[in-house]
Amino acid sequence: MRRRRVFGWVVLIAALTLVAAACAKEEGGGTGGGTGSAPQTLLDRIMADGVLRVSTDPAYPPQSYYDEATGTWEGFDIDVATEIAKRMGVEISWETPNWDVITAGNWNDRWDLSVGSMTITAERAQVLDFSVPYYFTPAGLAVQQGSPITSIDQLSGKSVGVAGATTYEFYLERKLNIPGYPVTYVVPEDVRIVTYDTDSTAIQDLVIGRLDAAMSAVPTLQTASDKGKPIQLLGDPVFYEPLGAAADRNAPLDPTSFIQKVSDIITQMHEDGTLTQLSMKWYKTDLTQNLLASSPSASPTA
């Protein structure tokens, strides 16, 4: 009797084990190389899901914008992110959080990657893991067409609009720290900084006269001018900045292999000319080369 009872328990446990294993395999959906195990890294999970979730800005042309008329995403960053997803062999989906939310880290698994022309700064690197730079952009200022302000030094005591939590705000505050790239501050220290949710909003306030100047990426300012905004660039670029894709350091799954994969793809895109082609398409110039050495206010040290 005792032996039969033990045998019965063995059979029951074996049966339950098989059921549990079958459920785990079904829930795993083939992750972890088809073993049925849960994904161990962020890269594992993205590859298993077949979708790369990317954060972007719907109102930041020519880097990224949502075309309401066609219902499509357009821009340099959009094309770069789409190519990254293509080379990973996955689909892409878009998220549109505020910029300060992206740069703050701790994304709570709401998206996987930022491809948003983000400068690689020491402050951001504390909460984000960066890829190698995919391009280098000049930062500059613009004023209204016909403005009496004709040189940067004349901005003393004037209002300058910038998107909040950007390198442009850090520059005006004289707090910008780009590892390996010292910055010389040529904008007067006493400018009155006015922050906005996006660069586009700052440019619009410049157009209607609420600001004396606006600061952004030179391509963004130039695009606004080319599209009929009555603004003009003021002087030369004040600094150049390396821009990279970013992942959340505090993601639930380890992002290390994922950001390395993105870096490898970006390196390939540099080598095969894809990034140059996309830069020429959107900027009419090649911004993928390291122009920092020729900047009037910054040069690489590493």
N, C-alpha and C positions, 0 to 999 in steps of 0.2 A: 504494500500500500504506500509506504513512504517513497519507494523507488518510483512508482507510477506518478506520484504527486510532483516529484522533482522533475521527471521527464516532461510532465505537462507544462511546468513553468518554463523549461528550456524551449519548448516548442512555441509557447506564447511570446517569449522575449524575442526569439528569432523572427517571428512573424511581424512583430512591432518594429523591429529593426529594419526589415525590408520595406515596410510601409513608409517609415521615416526617410529612408534613403531615397525612395522613389519620389516622395514629396520634395525633398531638398533638390533633387536633380531637376524636377519640373520647375521649381521656383528659381533655380539658378539660371535657367534659360541658356545653358551652354557657356556661361562665363568661365573665366579662368582656363581658357584653352579647351573648353568642352568637357571639363572634368566635373561640372556641376557645382563647384565650390564658389563661394561668394568672391567678388572681385577684391583684390588686395590693394590695388592702387587706383588712382583716378584714371590713368590711362586704360587700365583693364576695364573699368566701368564704361568709359566712353566707347571703347571698341565693342563691348558687349551690347550696349544700347544702340550703337550705330548712329548716334547723334552727338554733335558738338554744339553746345550751347554758348553763344558768344554775346557779350554785352556791347552795345553800340549806341551812338547818338543819332536820333532822327533829324537833327537840325544843325549839322556841322559840315556843310559843303566846303570844298570838294572831298573832304575825308569820308564823310558818311551823311546820308540823308534819305528820308523815305519819300518817294515820289507818289503823292496822293493820286495823281492822274492815272498812273500806270499800275499802282499797287505794288511797286517793286522797290527794293533797296538799291542804292547807287553810291558810288564813291570809291576812293582809293582803298580805304580801310576795309570796305565791304568786299572788294575784289581780293584783297590779300587774305582775309579770313576765309572767304569761299575757297580759295586755292589751297589753303592749309587743310581745310576739311576734305577737299577732293583728294589730296595726296595722302591723307590718313585713311581714306576709303570709307568716310562716313558722311551723313547728311549734316546740314547746318540749320540751326534755329536761332532766332534773335531775341534778345532781351534789352530793355531800354531803361535801366536804372539811372538815377541822377549821378553826375560825375563824382560828387563828394562821397557818395555811397560806394562807388567802385574803388576809389583811391583809399578808402578807409579800411579795406580788407574785411575779413569775417563775413563772407558772402552767404553763409548758411546754405550752401549747395544750390543757390538759385540760378547760377550760370557757371560755366567752366573756365572761360577765357575772356580776357579783355583784349580786343584789337581796336584800340581807340586813340592811336597817336599819343600814347602815354610816355612822357619823359621818364627815364630811369634815374630817379633821385634816391639819395641815401635814406630819406624819410620814408618813402614808399616801399623801399626794399626791406624795411623792417616787418612789413605785413604782407608783401607780395613777392612772388618769385618771378623774375623777368627772363625773357628769352634774350638772345642776341639782338641788337638793333636791326630793324628792317628798313629804316630810313632815317635821315637826319634833316631836320627842318629849321629854317631861320625864323626867329621871333622878331617882331617889329611893331611899330606903332603907325597909326593912321589918324589924320585929322580931316575935318570937312574940306571939301574943295573950296579954294579961295580963302582959307583960314589965314589970319595974320600970323599964326604960329608957323614958322618956316624951318626951325631947327629944334632938335631935342632939348637943348639947354633952355629954350624958352618955355618949357613945360613947368618951370618952377612955380609952385602954388596953384597949378591948374588941376582940373579933374581928369582922371584917366580911368576908363572902364575896363574891367577884366572879368572873365568867368572865375567864380570862386574856387578855391582849392586847386588852382592850376599853377604851373611853373611861372606864368606871367605875374600872378599875384605874389608868389614867393620872390620873384625878381624885384618887383617894385618895393616889397618889404625888406629887400636886401638879406633874404634868408635862403636863397637858392643854393642847393648843394648837389651838384651832379658829380659823382665819384670819377676822378680822373680828368675832370674838365673845369679848371678854375674860371670864374666869371668876373668880368670887370663891369662895374655898374656905371653906366653913362647917363641914365635918366636921373634928374634931380631928386634928391632925397625927400624933398618936401612936397612932392605931388600928392594930391588928394585921391586916394584909391576908392573906387566905387565898384562893388562886386555884383555879379549877375549869375543867373543859373546857367547861361550858355554864352559863348562868344557872339552868337547871332543877335542876342538881346542887347548886348553892349554896343554892337555895331549899329543897331537900329536906334538906340538912344543917341549915339553920335550923330547919326543922320538928322535927327529932329532937333539937335542943338542942346541936349541935356548934358552933354559931355564936351570937354575940350579935345579929348583924344581917346582912342581905344587901343588896347594891346592884344595881339593874338599871333597866331602863325601867319607869316607873310602870305602863304598861298590862300589862306582864308580871307585875309583883308583884300588881296588882289582879286579874288573871285567875286567878292561883294562889289568891288569897283567895276569889274568887267560886266557885271549884271545890272549896272545902272545906278548903284548906290553912289551918291555924290560925296565920295571920300577919296583921299589920296594918301599914299604912303609918306611917312615922315622920316627922312634920312635913311641910313643903311640899317640892315638887321643889327639888333643889339646883342644877340647871341645865337648860336646854333645849339641844337639839342639832339641827343640820341634817343630814338623812340623804339620801344619794344612792346611785345605782347606780354601779358601778365596773367598769373594764376594766383589763387588765394593760398597763402602759406598755411592757413588754418582750415583748409578743406577737410571734410570728414575722412577722405581717403588721401594717401600720400601723393602730392602733385609732382614729385621730383622727376620721375620718368616721363611724365606728360610734358612738362615744360622743356625737358631735354629733347623730346620728340619734336616739339614745335620749333625749337632752336635748330635742330638738324634740317627740318624742312625749309626754314627761312634761309639757312646757309645754302641749301640747294637752289633756292629761288634767286639768291644773289648770283651764284655761279652760273646758272643757265640763262640769266638775263631776264627772267620773268619779272622781277621787281623793277628793273630799269624800264621795261615795256609798260608796266602799269603806271610808273611815275610819269613817263612821257605822255601817256594817255590822259592823266588827270591834271598834271601840273605843267606840261609842256617843257619840262626840264628834268634832268636826272638828279633826284634828291637822295638816291640810295647810296651815293658815295660819301665817305666821311669828309665832310666839308669843314669840320670843326677847326682844323689846322689853319684854315684861311679866314676864320671869323675875326672881325676887328676887335672882339672883346674876350675871346676864349681860345685856348689851344690845348690839345691833349697832353697829358703828362704820363700816360700809360697806354 
